[in-house]
Amino acid sequence: MQETGYVVDLKLLSVLINSKIIEKIDHKNINLDVDFMKGKVSSTENLTVGIWNILEPSIKNELNCTLHCVKLYETENNFVEYYG
């Protein structure tokens, strides 16, 4: 962090999120097409935990930092925050 002034390269984080999450769930039927949601109720809460379970080890191993939180909005007023 001292060398660059930031914790993680946001471009690398964006690439990781797109490849591990967005490509798997964007325009997909969560009940049928999303591998990490098989056998689970497709609630916002379960989806948030599933996203954490995929991102946390990848961020730790590939970006050498720690995931703090996953926040997923269902609507403007309904959202889930998961801290692992």
Secondary structure, 3 states (H helix, E strand, C coil): CCCCCCCCCHHHHHHHHHHHHHHHHCCCCHHHHCHHHCCCCCCHHHHHHHHHHHHHHHHHHHCCCCCCCEEEECCCCCEEEECC
